[in-house]
Each structure stands twice: as structure tokens, then as C-alpha cells.
Amino acid sequence: MCLAVPAQVVSIRGNLAQVSVEGALREVHLGLVDDVEVGDYVLVHAGFALERWTEEDVREWRAILDGTWPGRTE
């Protein structure tokens, strides 16, 4: 199973960005997402940024993973 994960953009060089995924640095292609800047969050899958995420999106994602998201169902 493949999973897309949020990552924070650390640097940008052309259509490539170095991103941090929970502290691990990766290089991803930005060709599918417009107007990405250093500090932004992007959803990454298979080396490509798929969309921009807000800090709120990332907080919700983390809450879902750790089971504290208030919208969850048992």
C-alpha cells in the first residue's frame, strides 16, 4: 500500500524542492502544484507534491493518525 504524506518545504530549486517529512529530508517534484514557497506544506506521494496543505490540514492529519481527531467514528 502506498501512502501520501504531508511535508514542509525547506528549499526550492526550479521545479524541485527539498522537503522535511517528520525531520527526514527528501527531494520532490513541484510540477503538479502552483505557487509553492519555502515553509509551505505539500502532500507528497511517489516523489511528487500533489497539493498544498495548510498547517491546519497537517494538524488534522496528525490527530487522525494518533486517534485524537474529534470527528472520528469508533
RAUR-V62326 format. One record per pair of residues at least 12 apart in sequence whose C-alpha atoms are under 10 Angstrom apart, sorted by the first residue. I is the first residue (numbers start at 1). J is the second residue. D is the distance in Angstrom with one decimal. If there is no record, write none. Layout:
BEGIN
i->I j->J d->D
i->I j->J d->D
END
This chain:
BEGIN
i->2 j->45 d->7.9
i->2 j->46 d->8.3
i->3 j->44 d->8.7
i->3 j->45 d->6.7
i->3 j->46 d->8.7
i->4 j->42 d->9.9
i->4 j->43 d->6.3
i->4 j->44 d->5.3
i->4 j->45 d->4.5
i->4 j->46 d->7.8
i->4 j->47 d->9.7
i->4 j->48 d->9.5
i->4 j->49 d->9.2
i->4 j->50 d->8.7
i->5 j->21 d->7.6
i->5 j->22 d->9.8
i->5 j->42 d->8.3
i->5 j->43 d->5.5
i->5 j->44 d->5.3
i->5 j->45 d->6.7
i->5 j->46 d->9.9
i->5 j->49 d->9.5
i->5 j->50 d->10.0
i->5 j->58 d->9.3
i->5 j->61 d->9.0
i->6 j->19 d->9.4
i->6 j->20 d->8.9
i->6 j->21 d->6.9
i->6 j->22 d->8.9
i->6 j->41 d->6.4
i->6 j->42 d->5.5
i->6 j->43 d->4.3
i->6 j->44 d->5.9
i->6 j->45 d->9.0
i->6 j->49 d->9.0
i->6 j->50 d->9.8
i->6 j->51 d->9.4
i->6 j->52 d->8.9
i->6 j->53 d->7.5
i->6 j->54 d->9.8
i->6 j->55 d->9.9
i->6 j->57 d->8.9
i->6 j->58 d->6.6
i->6 j->61 d->8.4
i->6 j->62 d->9.6
i->7 j->19 d->5.8
i->7 j->20 d->5.4
i->7 j->21 d->4.7
i->7 j->22 d->7.4
i->7 j->23 d->9.1
i->7 j->24 d->9.4
i->7 j->25 d->9.1
i->7 j->26 d->9.0
i->7 j->28 d->9.8
i->7 j->39 d->9.6
i->7 j->40 d->8.4
i->7 j->41 d->5.4
i->7 j->42 d->5.5
i->7 j->43 d->6.3
i->7 j->44 d->6.7
i->7 j->49 d->8.9
i->7 j->52 d->9.6
i->7 j->53 d->8.9
i->7 j->58 d->8.8
i->8 j->20 d->5.2
i->8 j->21 d->6.8
i->8 j->22 d->8.7
i->8 j->23 d->9.3
i->8 j->25 d->9.5
i->8 j->37 d->9.8
i->8 j->38 d->7.9
i->8 j->39 d->6.0
i->8 j->40 d->5.7
i->8 j->41 d->4.4
i->8 j->42 d->6.4
i->8 j->43 d->8.9
i->8 j->44 d->9.8
i->8 j->52 d->9.8
i->8 j->53 d->9.3
i->8 j->55 d->9.6
i->8 j->58 d->9.7
i->9 j->21 d->9.2
i->9 j->25 d->9.5
i->9 j->26 d->9.6
i->9 j->27 d->9.5
i->9 j->28 d->9.4
i->9 j->36 d->8.2
i->9 j->37 d->7.1
i->9 j->38 d->5.1
i->9 j->39 d->5.2
i->9 j->40 d->5.5
i->9 j->41 d->6.1
i->9 j->42 d->7.3
i->10 j->25 d->8.5
i->10 j->26 d->9.6
i->10 j->27 d->9.8
i->10 j->37 d->8.8
i->10 j->38 d->5.5
i->10 j->39 d->6.3
i->10 j->40 d->8.4
i->10 j->41 d->9.6
i->11 j->27 d->9.5
i->11 j->37 d->8.2
i->11 j->38 d->5.6
i->11 j->39 d->8.3
i->12 j->27 d->9.5
i->12 j->28 d->9.6
i->12 j->29 d->9.7
i->12 j->30 d->8.9
i->12 j->36 d->8.7
i->12 j->37 d->7.5
i->12 j->38 d->6.8
i->13 j->29 d->9.9
i->13 j->30 d->9.8
i->14 j->29 d->9.2
i->14 j->30 d->8.5
i->14 j->31 d->9.5
i->15 j->28 d->8.5
i->15 j->29 d->5.8
i->15 j->30 d->5.1
i->15 j->31 d->5.9
i->15 j->32 d->9.4
i->15 j->33 d->9.6
i->15 j->36 d->9.8
i->16 j->28 d->5.7
i->16 j->29 d->4.7
i->16 j->30 d->5.7
i->16 j->31 d->8.1
i->16 j->47 d->9.8
i->16 j->48 d->9.2
i->16 j->49 d->9.6
i->17 j->29 d->6.4
i->17 j->30 d->6.8
i->17 j->36 d->9.2
i->17 j->37 d->9.4
i->17 j->38 d->8.7
i->17 j->48 d->9.6
i->17 j->49 d->9.0
i->18 j->38 d->9.3
i->19 j->38 d->9.1
i->19 j->39 d->9.2
i->19 j->40 d->9.5
i->19 j->41 d->8.6
i->19 j->42 d->8.7
i->19 j->44 d->9.2
i->19 j->49 d->9.7
i->20 j->39 d->10.0
i->20 j->41 d->9.3
i->21 j->41 d->9.9
i->21 j->44 d->9.2
i->26 j->44 d->9.9
i->26 j->47 d->8.2
i->27 j->47 d->6.9
i->27 j->48 d->8.7
i->27 j->49 d->9.8
i->28 j->42 d->9.8
i->28 j->44 d->7.5
i->28 j->45 d->8.8
i->28 j->46 d->8.3
i->28 j->47 d->4.6
i->28 j->48 d->5.1
i->28 j->49 d->6.3
i->28 j->50 d->10.0
i->29 j->44 d->9.1
i->29 j->45 d->10.0
i->29 j->46 d->9.5
i->29 j->47 d->6.2
i->29 j->48 d->4.8
i->29 j->49 d->6.1
i->29 j->50 d->9.2
i->30 j->42 d->9.2
i->30 j->44 d->9.6
i->30 j->47 d->9.1
i->30 j->48 d->6.4
i->30 j->49 d->5.5
i->30 j->50 d->8.0
i->30 j->51 d->9.1
i->31 j->48 d->7.8
i->31 j->49 d->7.7
i->31 j->50 d->8.8
i->32 j->48 d->7.5
i->32 j->49 d->6.6
i->32 j->50 d->6.0
i->32 j->51 d->7.5
i->33 j->48 d->9.1
i->33 j->49 d->6.6
i->33 j->50 d->6.3
i->33 j->51 d->5.7
i->33 j->52 d->7.0
i->34 j->51 d->8.5
i->34 j->52 d->8.5
i->35 j->52 d->8.9
i->36 j->49 d->9.6
i->36 j->51 d->9.3
i->36 j->52 d->7.3
i->37 j->52 d->9.9
i->40 j->52 d->7.2
i->40 j->53 d->7.4
i->40 j->54 d->7.5
i->40 j->55 d->8.4
i->41 j->53 d->5.1
i->41 j->54 d->6.3
i->41 j->55 d->7.1
i->41 j->57 d->9.0
i->41 j->58 d->7.9
i->42 j->54 d->8.3
i->42 j->58 d->9.3
i->43 j->57 d->9.9
i->43 j->58 d->9.3
END
